[in-house]
Amino acid sequence: MKTKKQLLTDQMIEEEYNYKGCKGLMIVISFVGLLISVGVIYGIIELIKLIK
């Protein structure tokens, strides 16, 4: 059996690990979103150039 302090420490480490994992995922998602929006804007600009 683990003491209450050890359990609490394990839980804190686990929460911190989960938080870092989520943060990393959020950064990846926002980066991909940024790339897509830049691609869309670039595509629209190219389309306007073709029409003109």
DSSP file (Angstrom, degrees, kcal/mol; ACC not computed):
  #  RESIDUE AA STRUCTURE BP1 BP2  ACC     N-H-->O    O-->H-N    N-H-->O    O-->H-N    TCO  KAPPA ALPHA  PHI   PSI    X-CA   Y-CA   Z-CA
    1    1 A M              0   0    0      0, 0.0     2,-0.3     0, 0.0     0, 0.0   0.000 360.0 360.0 360.0 136.4    0.0    0.0    0.0
    2    2 A K        -     0   0    0      1,-0.1     2,-0.1     2,-0.0     0, 0.0  -0.637 360.0-113.2 -88.9 149.7    1.2    3.5   -0.8
    3    3 A T     >  -     0   0    0     -2,-0.3     4,-2.2     1,-0.1     5,-0.2  -0.328  30.1-106.8 -75.1 165.4    0.9    6.3    1.6
    4    4 A K  H  > S+     0   0    0      1,-0.2     4,-2.3     2,-0.2     5,-0.2   0.870 120.2  53.8 -61.4 -37.6   -1.4    9.2    1.0
    5    5 A K  H  > S+     0   0    0      2,-0.2     4,-2.4     1,-0.2    -1,-0.2   0.911 108.6  48.3 -65.2 -43.0    1.5   11.5    0.2
    6    6 A Q  H  > S+     0   0    0      2,-0.2     4,-2.6     1,-0.2    -2,-0.2   0.902 111.8  50.0 -64.0 -41.2    2.9    9.0   -2.4
    7    7 A L  H  X S+     0   0    0     -4,-2.2     4,-2.4     2,-0.2    -2,-0.2   0.912 111.3  48.9 -62.5 -43.0   -0.5    8.7   -4.1
    8    8 A L  H  X S+     0   0    0     -4,-2.3     4,-2.3     2,-0.2    -2,-0.2   0.907 111.6  48.8 -63.6 -43.7   -0.9   12.5   -4.2
    9    9 A T  H  X S+     0   0    0     -4,-2.4     4,-2.4     2,-0.2    -2,-0.2   0.916 111.5  49.7 -63.3 -44.1    2.6   12.9   -5.7
   10   10 A D  H  X S+     0   0    0     -4,-2.6     4,-2.4     1,-0.2    -2,-0.2   0.904 111.1  50.0 -59.9 -42.4    1.9   10.2   -8.3
   11   11 A Q  H  X S+     0   0    0     -4,-2.4     4,-2.6     2,-0.2    -2,-0.2   0.900 110.4  49.4 -64.9 -41.7   -1.4   11.9   -9.2
   12   12 A M  H  X S+     0   0    0     -4,-2.3     4,-2.4     2,-0.2    -2,-0.2   0.907 111.9  48.2 -64.0 -42.7    0.3   15.3   -9.6
   13   13 A I  H  X S+     0   0    0     -4,-2.4     4,-2.3     2,-0.2    -2,-0.2   0.915 112.9  48.8 -63.4 -43.4    3.0   13.8  -11.9
   14   14 A E  H  X S+     0   0    0     -4,-2.4     4,-2.5     2,-0.2    -2,-0.2   0.910 112.1  48.1 -63.3 -43.9    0.3   12.1  -13.9
   15   15 A E  H  X S+     0   0    0     -4,-2.6     4,-2.5     2,-0.2    -2,-0.2   0.898 111.7  49.7 -64.1 -41.4   -1.8   15.3  -14.2
   16   16 A E  H  X S+     0   0    0     -4,-2.4     4,-2.4     2,-0.2    -1,-0.2   0.898 111.4  49.6 -64.4 -40.3    1.3   17.3  -15.2
   17   17 A Y  H  X S+     0   0    0     -4,-2.3     4,-2.3     2,-0.2    -2,-0.2   0.921 112.3  47.2 -64.0 -45.0    2.1   14.6  -17.9
   18   18 A N  H  X S+     0   0    0     -4,-2.5     4,-2.6     2,-0.2    -2,-0.2   0.892 111.5  51.8 -62.8 -40.5   -1.4   14.7  -19.2
   19   19 A Y  H  X S+     0   0    0     -4,-2.5     4,-2.5     2,-0.2    -2,-0.2   0.917 110.6  47.1 -63.8 -44.3   -1.4   18.5  -19.3
   20   20 A K  H  X S+     0   0    0     -4,-2.4     4,-2.4     2,-0.2    -1,-0.2   0.891 112.1  51.3 -64.7 -39.6    1.9   18.6  -21.2
   21   21 A G  H  X S+     0   0    0     -4,-2.3     4,-2.1     2,-0.2    -2,-0.2   0.920 112.3  45.5 -62.2 -45.4    0.5   16.0  -23.7
   22   22 A C  H  X S+     0   0    0     -4,-2.6     4,-2.6     2,-0.2    -2,-0.2   0.896 112.1  52.0 -65.0 -40.9   -2.6   18.1  -24.2
   23   23 A K  H  X S+     0   0    0     -4,-2.5     4,-2.2     2,-0.2    -2,-0.2   0.913 109.9  48.8 -63.1 -43.1   -0.6   21.2  -24.6
   24   24 A G  H  X S+     0   0    0     -4,-2.4     4,-2.2     1,-0.2    -1,-0.2   0.903 111.8  49.4 -61.8 -42.1    1.6   19.6  -27.2
   25   25 A L  H  X S+     0   0    0     -4,-2.1     4,-2.7     1,-0.2    -2,-0.2   0.899 109.4  51.7 -63.9 -41.8   -1.4   18.3  -29.1
   26   26 A M  H  X S+     0   0    0     -4,-2.6     4,-2.7     2,-0.2     5,-0.2   0.890 109.3  50.5 -62.3 -40.3   -3.0   21.8  -29.0
   27   27 A I  H  X S+     0   0    0     -4,-2.2     4,-2.2     2,-0.2    -2,-0.2   0.918 111.8  47.5 -63.7 -43.9    0.2   23.3  -30.4
   28   28 A V  H  X S+     0   0    0     -4,-2.2     4,-2.5     2,-0.2    -2,-0.2   0.927 113.2  48.3 -62.1 -46.1    0.2   20.7  -33.2
   29   29 A I  H  X S+     0   0    0     -4,-2.7     4,-2.5     1,-0.2    -2,-0.2   0.923 113.3  46.4 -61.7 -46.1   -3.5   21.3  -34.0
   30   30 A S  H  X S+     0   0    0     -4,-2.7     4,-2.1     2,-0.2    -1,-0.2   0.867 112.2  51.4 -66.4 -35.3   -3.1   25.1  -34.1
   31   31 A F  H  X S+     0   0    0     -4,-2.2     4,-2.3     2,-0.2    -2,-0.2   0.916 111.4  46.7 -65.9 -43.9    0.0   24.8  -36.3
   32   32 A V  H  X S+     0   0    0     -4,-2.5     4,-2.4     2,-0.2    -2,-0.2   0.909 112.0  51.6 -64.0 -42.4   -1.8   22.6  -38.7
   33   33 A G  H  X S+     0   0    0     -4,-2.5     4,-2.4     1,-0.2    -2,-0.2   0.890 109.3  50.4 -59.9 -41.0   -4.8   25.0  -38.7
   34   34 A L  H  X S+     0   0    0     -4,-2.1     4,-2.5     2,-0.2    -2,-0.2   0.921 110.0  49.5 -63.8 -45.6   -2.4   27.9  -39.4
   35   35 A L  H  X S+     0   0    0     -4,-2.3     4,-2.4     1,-0.2    -2,-0.2   0.912 111.6  49.4 -60.1 -43.5   -0.8   26.0  -42.4
   36   36 A I  H  X S+     0   0    0     -4,-2.4     4,-2.5     2,-0.2    -2,-0.2   0.930 111.8  47.5 -63.2 -46.2   -4.3   25.2  -43.8
   37   37 A S  H  X S+     0   0    0     -4,-2.4     4,-2.5     2,-0.2    -1,-0.2   0.890 112.3  49.4 -64.9 -38.9   -5.5   28.8  -43.5
   38   38 A V  H  X S+     0   0    0     -4,-2.5     4,-2.6     2,-0.2    -1,-0.2   0.916 111.7  50.1 -63.6 -42.5   -2.2   30.1  -45.1
   39   39 A G  H  X S+     0   0    0     -4,-2.4     4,-2.4    -5,-0.2    -2,-0.2   0.899 111.0  48.5 -61.2 -42.8   -2.7   27.5  -47.9
   40   40 A V  H  X S+     0   0    0     -4,-2.5     4,-2.4     2,-0.2    -2,-0.2   0.929 112.6  47.4 -64.2 -46.8   -6.3   28.7  -48.5
   41   41 A I  H  X S+     0   0    0     -4,-2.5     4,-2.3     2,-0.2    -2,-0.2   0.922 113.4  48.4 -60.7 -45.3   -5.4   32.4  -48.6
   42   42 A Y  H  X S+     0   0    0     -4,-2.6     4,-2.4     1,-0.2    -1,-0.2   0.903 110.7  51.7 -61.3 -42.2   -2.5   31.6  -51.0
   43   43 A G  H  X S+     0   0    0     -4,-2.4     4,-2.2     2,-0.2    -2,-0.2   0.897 109.6  49.0 -61.5 -43.0   -4.9   29.5  -53.1
   44   44 A I  H  X S+     0   0    0     -4,-2.4     4,-2.5     2,-0.2    -2,-0.2   0.913 110.7  50.4 -63.6 -44.2   -7.5   32.4  -53.3
   45   45 A I  H  X S+     0   0    0     -4,-2.3     4,-2.1     1,-0.2    -2,-0.2   0.921 111.8  47.7 -60.6 -44.4   -4.7   34.9  -54.3
   46   46 A E  H  X S+     0   0    0     -4,-2.4     4,-2.0     1,-0.2    -1,-0.2   0.884 110.9  52.0 -63.2 -39.3   -3.5   32.5  -57.0
   47   47 A L  H  X S+     0   0    0     -4,-2.2     4,-2.2     2,-0.2    -2,-0.2   0.905 108.7  50.0 -63.4 -43.8   -7.1   32.1  -58.2
   48   48 A I  H  X S+     0   0    0     -4,-2.5     4,-2.2     1,-0.2    -1,-0.2   0.894 109.2  52.3 -62.3 -40.9   -7.6   35.9  -58.4
   49   49 A K  H  < S+     0   0    0     -4,-2.1    -1,-0.2     1,-0.2    -2,-0.2   0.895 110.2  48.8 -61.7 -40.5   -4.4   36.2  -60.4
   50   50 A L  H  < S+     0   0    0     -4,-2.0    -2,-0.2     1,-0.2    -1,-0.2   0.895 110.7  49.9 -66.5 -41.6   -5.7   33.5  -62.9
   51   51 A I  H  <        0   0    0     -4,-2.2    -2,-0.2     1,-0.2    -1,-0.2   0.897 360.0 360.0 -65.1 -41.2   -9.1   35.3  -63.3
   52   52 A K     <        0   0    0     -4,-2.2    -1,-0.2    -5,-0.2    -2,-0.2   0.485 360.0 360.0 -68.5 360.0   -7.6   38.7  -64.0
